[in-house]
Amino acid sequence: QVQLVESGGGLVQPGGSLRLSCAASGFAFSRYLMTWVRQAPGKGLEWVSTINSDGGYTNYADSVKGRFTISRDNTKNTLYLQMNSLKPEDTSVYYCQFAVSRGQGTQVTVSS
């Protein structure tokens, strides 16, 4: 049974940083591509970033490119998203995703 548990969200001022984590279990994490998506209040899901199985390939939405960094630790079955230079428009619930499965999400609020 696939389980994804996100953590690390919170309230941060514009320009600040947060590091999100996603603990994965129930599947062979190290063999699969992983993705971060987000959902702002009243909006649909937005793709944020993807990383391949060994971390050698990453891709980012234009809205976060240069500010966010996706990474993974296959020894810990954990996915990360380092978010720097946060903006109010980054306010969303952030989810890690494997295939069609997502966790419960972690809230990120960027506000002064």
VMD Tcl script that builds the backbone (N, CA, C; Angstrom):
set m [mol new atoms 336]
animate dup $m
set s [atomselect $m all]
$s set {name element resname resid chain x y z} {
  {N N GLN 1 A 0.850 -1.189 0.000}
  {CA C GLN 1 A 0.000 0.000 0.000}
  {C C GLN 1 A 0.885 1.239 0.000}
  {N N VAL 2 A 0.710 2.065 -1.011}
  {CA C VAL 2 A 1.500 3.286 -1.125}
  {C C VAL 2 A 1.112 4.267 -0.023}
  {N N GLN 3 A 2.133 4.793 0.655}
  {CA C GLN 3 A 1.896 5.830 1.653}
  {C C GLN 3 A 2.902 6.950 1.440}
  {N N LEU 4 A 2.397 8.165 1.396}
  {CA C LEU 4 A 3.220 9.361 1.219}
  {C C LEU 4 A 2.841 10.341 2.314}
  {N N VAL 5 A 3.829 10.781 3.087}
  {CA C VAL 5 A 3.569 11.677 4.203}
  {C C VAL 5 A 4.443 12.915 4.064}
  {N N GLU 6 A 3.801 14.042 3.749}
  {CA C GLU 6 A 4.520 15.304 3.591}
  {C C GLU 6 A 4.637 16.027 4.934}
  {N N SER 7 A 5.704 16.804 5.066}
  {CA C SER 7 A 5.916 17.606 6.262}
  {C C SER 7 A 6.820 18.786 5.911}
  {N N GLY 8 A 6.909 19.735 6.834}
  {CA C GLY 8 A 7.827 20.848 6.663}
  {C C GLY 8 A 7.191 22.163 6.282}
  {N N GLY 9 A 5.886 22.160 6.053}
  {CA C GLY 9 A 5.219 23.404 5.703}
  {C C GLY 9 A 5.107 24.340 6.896}
  {N N GLY 10 A 4.587 25.527 6.628}
  {CA C GLY 10 A 4.411 26.500 7.694}
  {C C GLY 10 A 4.179 27.883 7.142}
  {N N LEU 11 A 4.242 28.851 8.060}
  {CA C LEU 11 A 4.077 30.263 7.710}
  {C C LEU 11 A 5.462 30.888 7.599}
  {N N VAL 12 A 5.712 31.565 6.501}
  {CA C VAL 12 A 7.013 32.188 6.281}
  {C C VAL 12 A 6.808 33.538 5.611}
  {N N GLN 13 A 7.701 34.460 5.891}
  {CA C GLN 13 A 7.616 35.777 5.266}
  {C C GLN 13 A 8.122 35.730 3.833}
  {N N PRO 14 A 7.653 36.658 3.003}
  {CA C PRO 14 A 8.198 36.730 1.630}
  {C C PRO 14 A 9.716 36.826 1.654}
  {N N GLY 15 A 10.345 36.073 0.750}
  {CA C GLY 15 A 11.803 36.019 0.715}
  {C C GLY 15 A 12.398 34.935 1.575}
  {N N GLY 16 A 11.574 34.295 2.377}
  {CA C GLY 16 A 12.061 33.253 3.263}
  {C C GLY 16 A 12.201 31.897 2.575}
  {N N SER 17 A 12.565 30.900 3.378}
  {CA C SER 17 A 12.816 29.558 2.860}
  {C C SER 17 A 12.108 28.509 3.702}
  {N N LEU 18 A 11.791 27.424 3.071}
  {CA C LEU 18 A 11.264 26.237 3.739}
  {C C LEU 18 A 11.805 25.012 3.018}
  {N N ARG 19 A 11.905 23.912 3.757}
  {CA C ARG 19 A 12.280 22.634 3.149}
  {C C ARG 19 A 11.185 21.622 3.452}
  {N N LEU 20 A 10.542 21.153 2.406}
  {CA C LEU 20 A 9.503 20.140 2.540}
  {C C LEU 20 A 10.118 18.755 2.418}
  {N N SER 21 A 9.529 17.812 3.127}
  {CA C SER 21 A 9.938 16.413 3.043}
  {C C SER 21 A 8.721 15.554 2.739}
  {N N CYS 22 A 8.980 14.423 2.113}
  {CA C CYS 22 A 7.920 13.449 1.837}
  {C C CYS 22 A 8.490 12.065 2.110}
  {N N ALA 23 A 7.976 11.425 3.148}
  {CA C ALA 23 A 8.396 10.071 3.490}
  {C C ALA 23 A 7.522 9.082 2.734}
  {N N ALA 24 A 8.159 8.214 1.974}
  {CA C ALA 24 A 7.434 7.277 1.120}
  {C C ALA 24 A 7.593 5.849 1.625}
  {N N SER 25 A 6.541 5.067 1.477}
  {CA C SER 25 A 6.595 3.659 1.832}
  {C C SER 25 A 5.574 2.892 1.000}
  {N N GLY 26 A 5.737 1.558 0.977}
  {CA C GLY 26 A 4.775 0.713 0.282}
  {C C GLY 26 A 5.087 0.450 -1.181}
  {N N PHE 27 A 6.194 0.981 -1.657}
  {CA C PHE 27 A 6.620 0.727 -3.035}
  {C C PHE 27 A 8.132 0.907 -3.109}
  {N N ALA 28 A 8.703 0.481 -4.221}
  {CA C ALA 28 A 10.158 0.552 -4.400}
  {C C ALA 28 A 10.560 1.970 -4.798}
  {N N PHE 29 A 10.630 2.827 -3.794}
  {CA C PHE 29 A 10.843 4.259 -3.994}
  {C C PHE 29 A 12.018 4.549 -4.933}
  {N N SER 30 A 13.116 3.870 -4.747}
  {CA C SER 30 A 14.335 4.190 -5.487}
  {C C SER 30 A 14.228 3.898 -6.976}
  {N N ARG 31 A 13.178 3.228 -7.386}
  {CA C ARG 31 A 13.044 2.845 -8.797}
  {C C ARG 31 A 12.164 3.790 -9.590}
  {N N TYR 32 A 11.560 4.768 -8.913}
  {CA C TYR 32 A 10.523 5.546 -9.591}
  {C C TYR 32 A 10.743 7.047 -9.556}
  {N N LEU 33 A 10.250 7.682 -10.610}
  {CA C LEU 33 A 10.168 9.129 -10.707}
  {C C LEU 33 A 9.190 9.640 -9.656}
  {N N MET 34 A 9.497 10.805 -9.093}
  {CA C MET 34 A 8.632 11.424 -8.085}
  {C C MET 34 A 8.373 12.879 -8.452}
  {N N THR 35 A 7.262 13.385 -7.977}
  {CA C THR 35 A 6.804 14.713 -8.364}
  {C C THR 35 A 6.275 15.481 -7.159}
  {N N TRP 36 A 6.459 16.785 -7.185}
  {CA C TRP 36 A 5.764 17.687 -6.266}
  {C C TRP 36 A 4.712 18.449 -7.077}
  {N N VAL 37 A 3.519 18.553 -6.499}
  {CA C VAL 37 A 2.452 19.378 -7.062}
  {C C VAL 37 A 1.929 20.261 -5.938}
  {N N ARG 38 A 1.173 21.287 -6.297}
  {CA C ARG 38 A 0.597 22.165 -5.287}
  {C C ARG 38 A -0.788 22.610 -5.698}
  {N N GLN 39 A -1.550 23.042 -4.711}
  {CA C GLN 39 A -2.894 23.540 -4.975}
  {C C GLN 39 A -3.141 24.767 -4.130}
  {N N ALA 40 A -3.308 25.890 -4.800}
  {CA C ALA 40 A -3.613 27.146 -4.122}
  {C C ALA 40 A -5.112 27.200 -3.820}
  {N N PRO 41 A -5.507 28.023 -2.851}
  {CA C PRO 41 A -6.926 28.115 -2.502}
  {C C PRO 41 A -7.785 28.457 -3.716}
  {N N GLY 42 A -8.796 27.646 -3.961}
  {CA C GLY 42 A -9.720 27.908 -5.044}
  {C C GLY 42 A -9.211 27.595 -6.438}
  {N N LYS 43 A -8.039 26.963 -6.514}
  {CA C LYS 43 A -7.452 26.656 -7.826}
  {C C LYS 43 A -7.198 25.166 -7.979}
  {N N GLY 44 A -6.874 24.749 -9.198}
  {CA C GLY 44 A -6.588 23.354 -9.459}
  {C C GLY 44 A -5.162 22.984 -9.112}
  {N N LEU 45 A -4.849 21.705 -9.276}
  {CA C LEU 45 A -3.498 21.233 -9.012}
  {C C LEU 45 A -2.526 21.817 -10.031}
  {N N GLU 46 A -1.357 22.200 -9.532}
  {CA C GLU 46 A -0.309 22.759 -10.385}
  {C C GLU 46 A 0.946 21.928 -10.235}
  {N N TRP 47 A 1.502 21.448 -11.311}
  {CA C TRP 47 A 2.764 20.733 -11.266}
  {C C TRP 47 A 3.882 21.694 -10.871}
  {N N VAL 48 A 4.757 21.241 -9.980}
  {CA C VAL 48 A 5.861 22.066 -9.492}
  {C C VAL 48 A 7.207 21.540 -9.993}
  {N N SER 49 A 7.458 20.241 -9.759}
  {CA C SER 49 A 8.780 19.723 -10.082}
  {C C SER 49 A 8.749 18.203 -10.128}
  {N N THR 50 A 9.666 17.642 -10.897}
  {CA C THR 50 A 9.803 16.193 -11.032}
  {C C THR 50 A 11.270 15.812 -10.956}
  {N N ILE 51 A 11.524 14.651 -10.379}
  {CA C ILE 51 A 12.881 14.116 -10.304}
  {C C ILE 51 A 12.856 12.644 -10.714}
  {N N ASN 52 A 13.875 12.205 -11.436}
  {CA C ASN 52 A 13.882 10.815 -11.862}
  {C C ASN 52 A 14.383 9.919 -10.724}
  {N N SER 53 A 14.492 8.643 -10.996}
  {CA C SER 53 A 14.709 7.676 -9.916}
  {C C SER 53 A 16.037 7.865 -9.180}
  {N N ASP 54 A 17.093 8.230 -9.911}
  {CA C ASP 54 A 18.388 8.375 -9.245}
  {C C ASP 54 A 18.761 9.825 -8.959}
  {N N GLY 55 A 17.850 10.733 -9.246}
  {CA C GLY 55 A 18.100 12.142 -8.964}
  {C C GLY 55 A 18.924 12.851 -10.012}
  {N N GLY 56 A 19.251 12.160 -11.096}
  {CA C GLY 56 A 20.098 12.750 -12.109}
  {C C GLY 56 A 19.380 13.678 -13.074}
  {N N TYR 57 A 18.071 13.639 -13.040}
  {CA C TYR 57 A 17.283 14.503 -13.919}
  {C C TYR 57 A 16.213 15.199 -13.091}
  {N N THR 58 A 16.115 16.504 -13.239}
  {CA C THR 58 A 15.077 17.267 -12.564}
  {C C THR 58 A 14.453 18.247 -13.547}
  {N N ASN 59 A 13.222 18.621 -13.257}
  {CA C ASN 59 A 12.512 19.573 -14.103}
  {C C ASN 59 A 11.618 20.425 -13.222}
  {N N TYR 60 A 11.430 21.678 -13.617}
  {CA C TYR 60 A 10.688 22.625 -12.777}
  {C C TYR 60 A 9.705 23.436 -13.605}
  {N N ALA 61 A 8.607 23.807 -12.963}
  {CA C ALA 61 A 7.700 24.773 -13.552}
  {C C ALA 61 A 8.423 26.118 -13.651}
  {N N ASP 62 A 8.084 26.878 -14.668}
  {CA C ASP 62 A 8.721 28.185 -14.839}
  {C C ASP 62 A 8.526 29.072 -13.609}
  {N N SER 63 A 7.396 28.908 -12.942}
  {CA C SER 63 A 7.066 29.765 -11.804}
  {C C SER 63 A 7.991 29.557 -10.609}
  {N N VAL 64 A 8.697 28.420 -10.567}
  {CA C VAL 64 A 9.562 28.134 -9.415}
  {C C VAL 64 A 11.014 27.935 -9.811}
  {N N LYS 65 A 11.302 27.920 -11.091}
  {CA C LYS 65 A 12.656 27.651 -11.577}
  {C C LYS 65 A 13.633 28.684 -11.006}
  {N N GLY 66 A 14.753 28.199 -10.507}
  {CA C GLY 66 A 15.757 29.077 -9.922}
  {C C GLY 66 A 15.536 29.366 -8.449}
  {N N ARG 67 A 14.370 28.996 -7.929}
  {CA C ARG 67 A 14.071 29.245 -6.514}
  {C C ARG 67 A 13.892 27.947 -5.735}
  {N N PHE 68 A 13.348 26.925 -6.386}
  {CA C PHE 68 A 13.079 25.650 -5.731}
  {C C PHE 68 A 14.069 24.600 -6.223}
  {N N THR 69 A 14.391 23.656 -5.349}
  {CA C THR 69 A 15.258 22.548 -5.703}
  {C C THR 69 A 14.657 21.239 -5.189}
  {N N ILE 70 A 14.427 20.319 -6.109}
  {CA C ILE 70 A 13.921 19.003 -5.737}
  {C C ILE 70 A 15.104 18.059 -5.563}
  {N N SER 71 A 15.005 17.174 -4.592}
  {CA C SER 71 A 16.054 16.175 -4.386}
  {C C SER 71 A 15.437 14.960 -3.712}
  {N N ARG 72 A 16.243 13.919 -3.586}
  {CA C ARG 72 A 15.752 12.703 -2.954}
  {C C ARG 72 A 16.905 11.973 -2.288}
  {N N ASP 73 A 16.555 11.215 -1.260}
  {CA C ASP 73 A 17.512 10.336 -0.595}
  {C C ASP 73 A 16.927 8.931 -0.663}
  {N N ASN 74 A 17.420 8.138 -1.577}
  {CA C ASN 74 A 16.861 6.806 -1.783}
  {C C ASN 74 A 17.202 5.853 -0.627}
  {N N THR 75 A 18.195 6.195 0.176}
  {CA C THR 75 A 18.498 5.361 1.342}
  {C C THR 75 A 17.472 5.579 2.456}
  {N N LYS 76 A 16.789 6.722 2.404}
  {CA C LYS 76 A 15.783 7.046 3.419}
  {C C LYS 76 A 14.366 7.048 2.850}
  {N N ASN 77 A 14.220 6.704 1.580}
  {CA C ASN 77 A 12.905 6.728 0.925}
  {C C ASN 77 A 12.205 8.075 1.139}
  {N N THR 78 A 12.951 9.130 0.935}
  {CA C THR 78 A 12.432 10.463 1.214}
  {C C THR 78 A 12.699 11.402 0.041}
  {N N LEU 79 A 11.680 12.183 -0.272}
  {CA C LEU 79 A 11.729 13.214 -1.302}
  {C C LEU 79 A 11.740 14.574 -0.615}
  {N N TYR 80 A 12.474 15.520 -1.202}
  {CA C TYR 80 A 12.580 16.857 -0.615}
  {C C TYR 80 A 12.232 17.940 -1.636}
  {N N LEU 81 A 11.840 19.097 -1.103}
  {CA C LEU 81 A 11.691 20.292 -1.932}
  {C C LEU 81 A 12.219 21.469 -1.120}
  {N N GLN 82 A 13.376 21.971 -1.522}
  {CA C GLN 82 A 13.928 23.178 -0.904}
  {C C GLN 82 A 13.356 24.383 -1.626}
  {N N MET 83 A 12.714 25.256 -0.863}
  {CA C MET 83 A 12.044 26.414 -1.441}
  {C C MET 83 A 12.689 27.679 -0.887}
  {N N ASN 84 A 13.285 28.447 -1.753}
  {CA C ASN 84 A 13.928 29.711 -1.378}
  {C C ASN 84 A 13.223 30.883 -2.051}
  {N N SER 85 A 13.502 32.071 -1.557}
  {CA C SER 85 A 12.922 33.300 -2.138}
  {C C SER 85 A 11.417 33.150 -2.326}
  {N N LEU 86 A 10.746 32.700 -1.294}
  {CA C LEU 86 A 9.314 32.433 -1.383}
  {C C LEU 86 A 8.526 33.705 -1.615}
  {N N LYS 87 A 7.448 33.551 -2.389}
  {CA C LYS 87 A 6.573 34.658 -2.736}
  {C C LYS 87 A 5.157 34.359 -2.237}
  {N N PRO 88 A 4.338 35.387 -2.042}
  {CA C PRO 88 A 2.950 35.132 -1.618}
  {C C PRO 88 A 2.217 34.186 -2.575}
  {N N GLU 89 A 2.527 34.234 -3.834}
  {CA C GLU 89 A 1.848 33.362 -4.795}
  {C C GLU 89 A 2.289 31.903 -4.700}
  {N N ASP 90 A 3.276 31.613 -3.860}
  {CA C ASP 90 A 3.642 30.226 -3.585}
  {C C ASP 90 A 2.747 29.601 -2.518}
  {N N THR 91 A 1.886 30.395 -1.911}
  {CA C THR 91 A 0.979 29.875 -0.896}
  {C C THR 91 A 0.088 28.793 -1.491}
  {N N SER 92 A 0.175 27.595 -0.947}
  {CA C SER 92 A -0.546 26.440 -1.463}
  {C C SER 92 A -0.428 25.288 -0.479}
  {N N VAL 93 A -1.212 24.263 -0.722}
  {CA C VAL 93 A -0.948 22.966 -0.118}
  {C C VAL 93 A -0.048 22.209 -1.090}
  {N N TYR 94 A 1.068 21.694 -0.562}
  {CA C TYR 94 A 2.050 20.992 -1.388}
  {C C TYR 94 A 1.918 19.490 -1.160}
  {N N TYR 95 A 1.901 18.754 -2.259}
  {CA C TYR 95 A 1.756 17.304 -2.220}
  {C C TYR 95 A 2.923 16.647 -2.968}
  {N N CYS 96 A 3.408 15.548 -2.428}
  {CA C CYS 96 A 4.279 14.713 -3.246}
  {C C CYS 96 A 3.408 13.659 -3.924}
  {N N GLN 97 A 3.851 13.249 -5.092}
  {CA C GLN 97 A 3.029 12.367 -5.905}
  {C C GLN 97 A 3.859 11.250 -6.515}
  {N N PHE 98 A 3.328 10.031 -6.423}
  {CA C PHE 98 A 3.871 8.852 -7.101}
  {C C PHE 98 A 2.733 8.261 -7.923}
  {N N ALA 99 A 2.908 8.210 -9.225}
  {CA C ALA 99 A 1.842 7.752 -10.127}
  {C C ALA 99 A 0.599 8.600 -9.831}
  {N N VAL 100 A -0.482 7.983 -9.395}
  {CA C VAL 100 A -1.714 8.736 -9.110}
  {C C VAL 100 A -1.921 8.934 -7.612}
  {N N SER 101 A -0.950 8.533 -6.809}
  {CA C SER 101 A -1.086 8.637 -5.355}
  {C C SER 101 A -0.458 9.922 -4.834}
  {N N ARG 102 A -1.148 10.565 -3.909}
  {CA C ARG 102 A -0.624 11.752 -3.219}
  {C C ARG 102 A -0.826 11.583 -1.725}
  {N N GLY 103 A -0.008 12.312 -0.975}
  {CA C GLY 103 A -0.190 12.311 0.465}
  {C C GLY 103 A -1.285 13.275 0.880}
  {N N GLN 104 A -1.282 13.600 2.181}
  {CA C GLN 104 A -2.309 14.509 2.708}
  {C C GLN 104 A -1.952 15.961 2.469}
  {N N GLY 105 A -0.710 16.199 2.111}
  {CA C GLY 105 A -0.260 17.548 1.812}
  {C C GLY 105 A 0.249 18.284 3.034}
  {N N THR 106 A 1.012 19.346 2.770}
  {CA C THR 106 A 1.502 20.224 3.830}
  {C C THR 106 A 1.279 21.663 3.381}
  {N N GLN 107 A 0.731 22.468 4.287}
  {CA C GLN 107 A 0.351 23.838 3.948}
  {C C GLN 107 A 1.567 24.749 4.005}
  {N N VAL 108 A 1.759 25.516 2.959}
  {CA C VAL 108 A 2.782 26.568 2.923}
  {C C VAL 108 A 2.061 27.898 2.742}
  {N N THR 109 A 2.297 28.802 3.674}
  {CA C THR 109 A 1.705 30.132 3.604}
  {C C THR 109 A 2.819 31.159 3.617}
  {N N VAL 110 A 2.831 32.000 2.599}
  {CA C VAL 110 A 3.851 33.047 2.488}
  {C C VAL 110 A 3.156 34.388 2.662}
  {N N SER 111 A 3.437 35.021 3.774}
  {CA C SER 111 A 2.739 36.263 4.103}
  {C C SER 111 A 3.553 37.063 5.102}
  {N N SER 112 A 3.434 38.381 5.000}
  {CA C SER 112 A 4.087 39.242 5.977}
  {C C SER 112 A 3.122 39.605 7.099}
}
mol reanalyze $m
mol bondsrecalc $m
mol representation Tube
mol addrep $m
